[in-house]
Amino acid sequence: MPITKRQGTQPIAAILSDLVTRRGFAHVRGQEHLETAWRTAIGEPGAKYTRVGALRRGTLEILVANSVLLQELVGFQKQSLLANLQKELDSKDVQDIRFRLDETT
């Protein structure tokens, strides 16, 4: 008896793609990539007191542990950090950085 293709079957690539999308694995991997790029862009001392928030419409939110560091980042380091981050990501996905105070960091 010959094996016939049943109606409704899909290639494994389509099934895996659907699974990745539904479970959010691509988002998790993208978030990890952003976090690694941020740690490299700011360096270990700064990474200890900051964490990556959401990326929305090209603006990356960075949560900062204290107001002194927040002021330093906004006032003096924002443009160089943005350039370093874009270099690390090798793209223009991040067009701006928004810093926000977060005492849980």
N, CA, C and O atoms as a MOPAC input file, in Angstrom:
PM7 MOZYME 1SCF
protein

 N      0.85100 1    -1.15800 1     0.00000 1
 C      0.00000 1     0.00000 1     0.00000 1
 C      0.90900 1     1.23700 1     0.00000 1
 O      1.76400 1     1.35500 1     0.87800 1
 N      0.75200 1     2.15300 1    -0.95000 1
 C      1.60400 1     3.33500 1    -1.03400 1
 C      1.28100 1     4.33000 1     0.08700 1
 O      0.13700 1     4.46100 1     0.52300 1
 N      2.31800 1     5.01500 1     0.52900 1
 C      2.12900 1     6.03800 1     1.56300 1
 C      1.70500 1     7.32800 1     0.86300 1
 O      2.36900 1     7.80300 1    -0.05800 1
 N      0.61400 1     7.86400 1     1.31100 1
 C      0.11400 1     9.10500 1     0.71300 1
 C      0.17000 1    10.21400 1     1.75100 1
 O      0.11000 1     9.97400 1     2.95700 1
 N      0.28500 1    11.40800 1     1.25600 1
 C      0.31400 1    12.56900 1     2.13300 1
 C     -1.10000 1    12.87200 1     2.59200 1
 O     -2.01100 1    13.04100 1     1.78100 1
 N     -1.26900 1    12.93900 1     3.91900 1
 C     -2.58000 1    13.25600 1     4.45200 1
 C     -2.85900 1    14.73900 1     4.31200 1
 O     -1.94700 1    15.56600 1     4.33900 1
 N     -4.10900 1    15.05600 1     4.16500 1
 C     -4.47900 1    16.46100 1     4.11600 1
 C     -4.23400 1    17.08900 1     5.47600 1
 O     -4.47400 1    16.47500 1     6.51500 1
 N     -3.75200 1    18.32000 1     5.44900 1
 C     -3.52400 1    19.02700 1     6.69100 1
 C     -2.13500 1    18.83300 1     7.26400 1
 O     -1.82100 1    19.42800 1     8.29500 1
 N     -1.30100 1    18.03500 1     6.64700 1
 C      0.05600 1    17.88400 1     7.16700 1
 C      0.90700 1    19.07400 1     6.74900 1
 O      0.67500 1    19.69600 1     5.71300 1
 N      1.88900 1    19.37100 1     7.57400 1
 C      2.76400 1    20.50500 1     7.30800 1
 C      4.21500 1    20.05500 1     7.39700 1
 O      4.54000 1    19.09100 1     8.09000 1
 N      5.06900 1    20.75700 1     6.69300 1
 C      6.49700 1    20.44700 1     6.82700 1
 C      6.97100 1    20.76100 1     8.24700 1
 O      6.42000 1    21.64000 1     8.90900 1
 N      7.98400 1    20.04700 1     8.70600 1
 C      8.48600 1    20.23200 1    10.06700 1
 C      8.98000 1    21.66300 1    10.28000 1
 O      8.84700 1    22.19200 1    11.38400 1
 N      9.54100 1    22.29800 1     9.26600 1
 C     10.03000 1    23.67700 1     9.38400 1
 C      8.88900 1    24.62900 1     9.74000 1
 O      9.07000 1    25.53900 1    10.54900 1
 N      7.73000 1    24.42500 1     9.14600 1
 C      6.57700 1    25.27300 1     9.43100 1
 C      6.07800 1    25.04700 1    10.86000 1
 O      5.68300 1    25.99200 1    11.54200 1
 N      6.09800 1    23.81100 1    11.29800 1
 C      5.65100 1    23.48200 1    12.65500 1
 C      6.59700 1    24.10400 1    13.68600 1
 O      6.14600 1    24.68900 1    14.67100 1
 N      7.90600 1    23.97800 1    13.45800 1
 C      8.88200 1    24.54500 1    14.38400 1
 C      8.79900 1    26.06700 1    14.41500 1
 O      8.90500 1    26.67400 1    15.48100 1
 N      8.61300 1    26.67600 1    13.26700 1
 C      8.48600 1    28.12700 1    13.20500 1
 C      7.27600 1    28.59700 1    14.00500 1
 O      7.35100 1    29.58300 1    14.73800 1
 N      6.17300 1    27.89100 1    13.85900 1
 C      4.96300 1    28.21900 1    14.60300 1
 C      5.18300 1    28.05000 1    16.10700 1
 O      4.72500 1    28.87600 1    16.89600 1
 N      5.87400 1    26.99400 1    16.50100 1
 C      6.15900 1    26.74400 1    17.90800 1
 C      7.02900 1    27.85100 1    18.50600 1
 O      6.75600 1    28.33100 1    19.60600 1
 N      8.06300 1    28.25000 1    17.79100 1
 C      8.95400 1    29.31900 1    18.25700 1
 C      8.17200 1    30.60300 1    18.44200 1
 O      8.36800 1    31.31000 1    19.43100 1
 N      7.29500 1    30.91300 1    17.51100 1
 C      6.48900 1    32.12600 1    17.59600 1
 C      5.51800 1    32.06400 1    18.77100 1
 O      5.40700 1    33.02100 1    19.53700 1
 N      4.82400 1    30.96000 1    18.91200 1
 C      3.82700 1    30.83100 1    19.98400 1
 C      4.43200 1    30.85800 1    21.37500 1
 O      3.85900 1    31.44900 1    22.29000 1
 N      5.57600 1    30.22900 1    21.54300 1
 C      6.20300 1    30.13000 1    22.86500 1
 C      7.07100 1    31.34400 1    23.20800 1
 O      7.50300 1    31.49200 1    24.35100 1
 N      7.32600 1    32.20900 1    22.22800 1
 C      8.10100 1    33.41100 1    22.49300 1
 C      9.59500 1    33.18600 1    22.58300 1
 O     10.31100 1    34.01300 1    23.14700 1
 N     10.08300 1    32.07100 1    22.03100 1
 C     11.51100 1    31.78100 1    22.09800 1
 C     12.33700 1    32.82800 1    21.35800 1
 O     13.44200 1    33.15500 1    21.79100 1
 N     11.83200 1    33.35000 1    20.27200 1
 C     12.56600 1    34.36900 1    19.51600 1
 C     12.70500 1    35.64000 1    20.34200 1
 O     13.74900 1    36.29200 1    20.31400 1
 N     11.66100 1    35.99100 1    21.07500 1
 C     11.70700 1    37.17400 1    21.93500 1
 C     12.74400 1    37.00100 1    23.04100 1
 O     13.49700 1    37.92900 1    23.33600 1
 N     12.78600 1    35.82500 1    23.64800 1
 C     13.74200 1    35.54600 1    24.71900 1
 C     15.16200 1    35.64800 1    24.18600 1
 O     16.02600 1    36.24700 1    24.82600 1
 N     15.40300 1    35.07600 1    23.03600 1
 C     16.73800 1    35.13200 1    22.45300 1
 C     17.10400 1    36.56700 1    22.09500 1
 O     18.24800 1    36.97600 1    22.29200 1
 N     16.16100 1    37.32900 1    21.57600 1
 C     16.39900 1    38.72300 1    21.24900 1
 C     16.70600 1    39.53800 1    22.49100 1
 O     17.57000 1    40.41400 1    22.46100 1
 N     16.00600 1    39.25900 1    23.58500 1
 C     16.23800 1    39.95100 1    24.85000 1
 C     17.63400 1    39.63400 1    25.37500 1
 O     18.33300 1    40.53000 1    25.84900 1
 N     18.04200 1    38.39000 1    25.29900 1
 C     19.38100 1    37.99700 1    25.74500 1
 C     20.45100 1    38.70600 1    24.91300 1
 O     21.47700 1    39.13000 1    25.44600 1
 N     20.21400 1    38.83200 1    23.62100 1
 C     21.14900 1    39.51900 1    22.73300 1
 C     21.26900 1    40.99200 1    23.12800 1
 O     22.37100 1    41.53800 1    23.16200 1
 N     20.14500 1    41.63000 1    23.42300 1
 C     20.15900 1    43.02500 1    23.87200 1
 C     20.90800 1    43.17600 1    25.19700 1
 O     21.69000 1    44.11200 1    25.36700 1
 N     20.67200 1    42.26200 1    26.12700 1
 C     21.32900 1    42.33200 1    27.43100 1
 C     22.84300 1    42.17900 1    27.30400 1
 O     23.60000 1    42.89200 1    27.96300 1
 N     23.27900 1    41.25800 1    26.46700 1
 C     24.71000 1    41.06600 1    26.24100 1
 C     25.32600 1    42.30000 1    25.60100 1
 O     26.40000 1    42.74400 1    26.00900 1
 N     24.65300 1    42.85300 1    24.60200 1
 C     25.15300 1    44.05600 1    23.93000 1
 C     25.21400 1    45.22800 1    24.89600 1
 O     26.16100 1    46.01300 1    24.85300 1
 N     24.20700 1    45.35900 1    25.77500 1
 C     24.20200 1    46.44800 1    26.74700 1
 C     25.37000 1    46.30400 1    27.73200 1
 O     26.06700 1    47.27900 1    28.01200 1
 N     25.58400 1    45.09300 1    28.25400 1
 C     26.68800 1    44.87300 1    29.19000 1
 C     28.02500 1    45.22800 1    28.55300 1
 O     28.89600 1    45.79900 1    29.20900 1
 N     28.18600 1    44.89500 1    27.29700 1
 C     29.42300 1    45.22400 1    26.59900 1
 C     29.53600 1    46.72300 1    26.37500 1
 O     30.61500 1    47.29400 1    26.53500 1
 N     28.43600 1    47.36500 1    26.00600 1
 C     28.44900 1    48.80500 1    25.71700 1
 C     28.75600 1    49.63500 1    26.95700 1
 O     29.49100 1    50.61900 1    26.87300 1
 N     28.20800 1    49.25800 1    28.09700 1
 C     28.39100 1    50.06600 1    29.31000 1
 C     29.57200 1    49.59400 1    30.14700 1
 O     30.12900 1    50.38000 1    30.91400 1
 N     29.96600 1    48.33800 1    30.02100 1
 C     31.04900 1    47.79600 1    30.83900 1
 C     30.50700 1    47.20900 1    32.13600 1
 O     29.38000 1    47.49600 1    32.54100 1
 N     31.31700 1    46.39400 1    32.77400 1
 C     30.86500 1    45.68900 1    33.98200 1
 C     30.46600 1    46.59300 1    35.14300 1
 O     29.44800 1    46.32700 1    35.78200 1
 N     31.21800 1    47.64800 1    35.44500 1
 C     30.77800 1    48.47100 1    36.59000 1
 C     29.37200 1    49.04500 1    36.39400 1
 O     28.56700 1    49.03700 1    37.32500 1
 N     29.07500 1    49.53500 1    35.20500 1
 C     27.75400 1    50.09600 1    34.93400 1
 C     26.68300 1    49.03200 1    34.80200 1
 O     25.53300 1    49.24700 1    35.18600 1
 N     27.06100 1    47.88400 1    34.25800 1
 C     26.10000 1    46.79300 1    34.07500 1
 C     25.60200 1    46.25800 1    35.41800 1
 O     24.49300 1    45.73400 1    35.51800 1
 N     26.42800 1    46.39700 1    36.43400 1
 C     26.05100 1    45.91300 1    37.76400 1
 C     24.85500 1    46.68300 1    38.32500 1
 O     24.08900 1    46.14600 1    39.12500 1
 N     24.69700 1    47.93000 1    37.91000 1
 C     23.64800 1    48.79600 1    38.46400 1
 C     22.55200 1    49.14500 1    37.46100 1
 O     21.73000 1    50.02500 1    37.71700 1
 N     22.54000 1    48.46900 1    36.34000 1
 C     21.51200 1    48.71100 1    35.32700 1
 C     20.99500 1    47.37900 1    34.80600 1
 O     21.63400 1    46.33900 1    34.96500 1
 N     19.83300 1    47.43400 1    34.18500 1
 C     19.31900 1    46.25000 1    33.47300 1
 C     18.46700 1    46.70200 1    32.30200 1
 O     17.91400 1    47.80100 1    32.29900 1
 N     18.37500 1    45.84100 1    31.32200 1
 C     17.64300 1    46.13800 1    30.09300 1
 C     16.15200 1    45.94300 1    30.32800 1
 O     15.71800 1    44.93200 1    30.88000 1
 N     15.38600 1    46.92600 1    29.90000 1
 C     13.92500 1    46.82500 1    29.93900 1
 C     13.41200 1    46.42700 1    28.56500 1
 O     13.95800 1    45.52600 1    27.92900 1
 N     12.38300 1    47.08800 1    28.11700 1
 C     11.74300 1    46.75200 1    26.84600 1
 C     12.32600 1    47.57600 1    25.70000 1
 O     12.84200 1    48.67600 1    25.90100 1
 N     12.23300 1    47.02500 1    24.51200 1
 C     12.57300 1    47.74000 1    23.28400 1
 C     11.26900 1    48.00900 1    22.55600 1
 O     10.60500 1    47.08300 1    22.08900 1
 N     10.90600 1    49.28500 1    22.46200 1
 C      9.65200 1    49.66800 1    21.80600 1
 C      9.92600 1    50.76400 1    20.79200 1
 O     10.48500 1    51.81000 1    21.12400 1
 N      9.53300 1    50.51700 1    19.56800 1
 C      9.65200 1    51.50300 1    18.49400 1
 C     11.04600 1    52.11300 1    18.40100 1
 O     11.19700 1    53.31500 1    18.18300 1
 N     12.05400 1    51.27600 1    18.56800 1
 C     13.42700 1    51.72600 1    18.41300 1
 C     14.03400 1    52.35500 1    19.65500 1
 O     15.20000 1    52.75100 1    19.63100 1
 N     13.26800 1    52.45700 1    20.74800 1
 C     13.78600 1    53.04000 1    21.98500 1
 C     13.97400 1    51.93800 1    23.01900 1
 O     13.02700 1    51.23900 1    23.37900 1
 N     15.20600 1    51.79200 1    23.48900 1
 C     15.52400 1    50.78500 1    24.48500 1
 C     15.43600 1    51.41200 1    25.87100 1
 O     16.06200 1    52.43600 1    26.14200 1
 N     14.66200 1    50.79400 1    26.73100 1
 C     14.53200 1    51.27100 1    28.10100 1
 C     15.59600 1    50.59100 1    28.95900 1
 O     15.74800 1    49.37000 1    28.93500 1
 N     16.33100 1    51.41000 1    29.72000 1
 C     17.33700 1    50.90200 1    30.64300 1
 C     16.92300 1    51.30500 1    32.04700 1
 O     16.70000 1    52.48300 1    32.32400 1
 N     16.82100 1    50.32700 1    32.92600 1
 C     16.44100 1    50.56200 1    34.31400 1
 C     17.71300 1    50.75000 1    35.13400 1
 O     18.63100 1    49.93200 1    35.07300 1
 N     17.75400 1    51.83500 1    35.90000 1
 C     18.95600 1    52.24500 1    36.62400 1
 C     18.69300 1    52.19100 1    38.12800 1
 O     17.62400 1    52.58500 1    38.59400 1
 N     19.67300 1    51.70300 1    38.87600 1
 C     19.49500 1    51.44500 1    40.30800 1
 C     19.43000 1    52.68200 1    41.17900 1
 O     18.76300 1    52.66300 1    42.21400 1
 N     20.10500 1    53.76500 1    40.79300 1
 C     20.07600 1    54.94000 1    41.66600 1
 C     20.08200 1    56.22800 1    40.85600 1
 O     20.46200 1    56.24700 1    39.68500 1
 N     19.65500 1    57.29000 1    41.49900 1
 C     19.47300 1    58.56400 1    40.80300 1
 C     20.79500 1    59.22200 1    40.39800 1
 O     20.84100 1    59.95000 1    39.40700 1
 N     21.85700 1    58.97600 1    41.14500 1
 C     23.16100 1    59.55000 1    40.79500 1
 C     23.64000 1    58.97100 1    39.46300 1
 O     24.06600 1    59.71200 1    38.57700 1
 N     23.56800 1    57.65600 1    39.32600 1
 C     23.96400 1    57.01900 1    38.07300 1
 C     23.02200 1    57.41800 1    36.94000 1
 O     23.46600 1    57.62900 1    35.81200 1
 N     21.74700 1    57.52000 1    37.22700 1
 C     20.77200 1    57.94600 1    36.22000 1
 C     21.15600 1    59.30500 1    35.64800 1
 O     21.15300 1    59.49400 1    34.43200 1
 N     21.48400 1    60.24000 1    36.51400 1
 C     21.88500 1    61.57900 1    36.08400 1
 C     23.14600 1    61.52700 1    35.22200 1
 O     23.23400 1    62.22100 1    34.20900 1
 N     24.10400 1    60.72200 1    35.61400 1
 C     25.35900 1    60.56600 1    34.87100 1
 C     25.09000 1    60.00600 1    33.46900 1
 O     25.63200 1    60.50100 1    32.48000 1
 N     24.26300 1    58.98800 1    33.39900 1
 C     23.97500 1    58.35300 1    32.11200 1
 C     23.21900 1    59.29100 1    31.18400 1
 O     23.56100 1    59.41100 1    30.00800 1
 N     22.20300 1    59.95000 1    31.69900 1
 C     21.39500 1    60.85900 1    30.88100 1
 C     22.20000 1    62.08400 1    30.46000 1
 O     22.16900 1    62.49100 1    29.29900 1
 N     22.91300 1    62.65900 1    31.40800 1
 C     23.58700 1    63.92100 1    31.14600 1
 C     24.88800 1    63.82800 1    30.38400 1
 O     25.21600 1    64.73500 1    29.61900 1
 N     25.64500 1    62.74500 1    30.57200 1
 C     26.99200 1    62.71900 1    30.02200 1
 C     27.31400 1    61.52800 1    29.11700 1
 O     28.19900 1    61.63600 1    28.26900 1
 N     26.63200 1    60.41400 1    29.27100 1
 C     27.05500 1    59.21000 1    28.56200 1
 C     26.06200 1    58.67800 1    27.53100 1
 O     26.38300 1    57.73400 1    26.80800 1
 N     24.90300 1    59.24100 1    27.44900 1
 C     23.85000 1    58.67300 1    26.60300 1
 C     24.27900 1    58.48400 1    25.14700 1
 O     24.09600 1    57.40200 1    24.58800 1
 N     24.84300 1    59.51200 1    24.53100 1
 C     25.19200 1    59.42300 1    23.10600 1
 C     26.29300 1    58.39800 1    22.84200 1
 O     26.22200 1    57.65100 1    21.86600 1
 N     27.30100 1    58.35800 1    23.69700 1
 C     28.36800 1    57.37500 1    23.48500 1
 C     27.86700 1    55.95500 1    23.75000 1
 O     28.26200 1    55.01900 1    23.05600 1
 N     26.99900 1    55.79200 1    24.74900 1
 C     26.42300 1    54.47400 1    25.00900 1
 C     25.55600 1    54.01200 1    23.84600 1
 O     25.58200 1    52.83900 1    23.47300 1
 N     24.79000 1    54.93100 1    23.27600 1
 C     23.95300 1    54.58500 1    22.12900 1
 C     24.82400 1    54.14500 1    20.95000 1
 O     24.51600 1    53.15500 1    20.28600 1
 N     25.89800 1    54.87100 1    20.69200 1
 C     26.81500 1    54.50400 1    19.59400 1
 C     27.45600 1    53.13900 1    19.85800 1
 O     27.55000 1    52.31200 1    18.95100 1
 N     27.89500 1    52.90300 1    21.08900 1
 C     28.48800 1    51.60400 1    21.44200 1
 C     27.47900 1    50.47200 1    21.28800 1
 O     27.81300 1    49.39400 1    20.79500 1
 N     26.26300 1    50.71900 1    21.70700 1
 C     25.21000 1    49.71100 1    21.62500 1
 C     24.89300 1    49.37500 1    20.17000 1
 O     24.76200 1    48.20400 1    19.81400 1
 N     24.77100 1    50.39400 1    19.33800 1
 C     24.50400 1    50.15800 1    17.91800 1
 C     25.64800 1    49.39400 1    17.26600 1
 O     25.42100 1    48.55600 1    16.39400 1
 N     26.86100 1    49.67800 1    17.68000 1
 C     28.02100 1    48.95700 1    17.14700 1
 C     27.97000 1    47.48900 1    17.56700 1
 O     28.22200 1    46.59900 1    16.75400 1
 N     27.64400 1    47.23600 1    18.83400 1
 C     27.55100 1    45.86700 1    19.33700 1
 C     26.44200 1    45.07600 1    18.64700 1
 O     26.60100 1    43.89200 1    18.34800 1
 N     25.32900 1    45.74100 1    18.40300 1
 C     24.18700 1    45.06300 1    17.76600 1
 C     24.35400 1    44.97100 1    16.26000 1
 O     23.67500 1    44.18100 1    15.60400 1
 N     25.25200 1    45.77200 1    15.71000 1
 C     25.49600 1    45.81400 1    14.27300 1
 C     24.20900 1    46.11600 1    13.50300 1
 O     23.95400 1    45.55700 1    12.43600 1
 N     23.40800 1    47.01300 1    14.07500 1
 C     22.16500 1    47.39200 1    13.41700 1
 C     21.67200 1    48.70500 1    13.99000 1
 O     22.22600 1    49.22800 1    14.95700 1
 N     20.64000 1    49.22000 1    13.38800 1
 C     20.00500 1    50.45200 1    13.86500 1
 C     18.65500 1    50.14500 1    14.51000 1
 O     17.77100 1    51.00100 1    14.53800 1
 N     18.49200 1    48.92800 1    15.02800 1
 C     17.23900 1    48.57000 1    15.70300 1
 C     17.00100 1    49.45300 1    16.91600 1
 O     15.86000 1    49.79300 1    17.23200 1
 N     18.08700 1    49.82500 1    17.59900 1
 C     17.99000 1    50.71900 1    18.74900 1
 C     18.38000 1    52.11000 1    18.28000 1
 O     19.53900 1    52.36400 1    17.95300 1
 N     17.40800 1    53.00100 1    18.24900 1
 C     17.63500 1    54.36400 1    17.77200 1
 C     17.77300 1    55.35700 1    18.91300 1
 O     18.27400 1    56.46500 1    18.72000 1
 N     17.32700 1    54.96400 1    20.10800 1
 C     17.40100 1    55.85600 1    21.26000 1
 C     17.43800 1    55.00500 1    22.52900 1
 O     17.05900 1    53.83400 1    22.52400 1
 N     17.90200 1    55.61800 1    23.60600 1
 C     17.90700 1    54.96800 1    24.91800 1
 C     17.12100 1    55.85200 1    25.87400 1
 O     17.29400 1    57.07100 1    25.89500 1
 N     16.26500 1    55.23400 1    26.65500 1
 C     15.51000 1    55.95200 1    27.68300 1
 C     15.87800 1    55.33100 1    29.02600 1
 O     15.70200 1    54.12900 1    29.22600 1
 N     16.38100 1    56.13900 1    29.93600 1
 C     16.77000 1    55.66700 1    31.25200 1
 C     15.64700 1    55.93000 1    32.24200 1
 O     14.98900 1    56.96900 1    32.19400 1
 N     15.43700 1    54.97000 1    33.14200 1
 C     14.38500 1    55.10700 1    34.13900 1
 C     14.88400 1    54.56600 1    35.47300 1
 O     15.54300 1    53.52700 1    35.52600 1
 N     14.57100 1    55.26600 1    36.53000 1
 C     14.97200 1    54.85400 1    37.86900 1
 C     14.19700 1    53.61700 1    38.29200 1
 O     12.98100 1    53.53900 1    38.11700 1
 N     14.91300 1    52.65800 1    38.84600 1
 C     14.29600 1    51.41200 1    39.29900 1
 C     15.09500 1    50.89000 1    40.48600 1
 O     16.14100 1    50.27100 1    40.29300 1
 N     14.63800 1    51.12100 1    41.68200 1
 C     15.36800 1    50.73300 1    42.88100 1
 C     15.45700 1    49.22200 1    43.09000 1
 O     16.16800 1    48.77800 1    43.99200 1
 N     14.76500 1    48.42600 1    42.29300 1
 C     14.86100 1    46.97100 1    42.43900 1
 C     16.07700 1    46.40500 1    41.72100 1
 O     16.39400 1    45.22500 1    41.87500 1
 N     16.76400 1    47.23900 1    40.93500 1
 C     17.93800 1    46.77500 1    40.18600 1
 C     19.10900 1    46.57700 1    41.11000 1
 O     20.18900 1    46.18900 1    40.66400 1

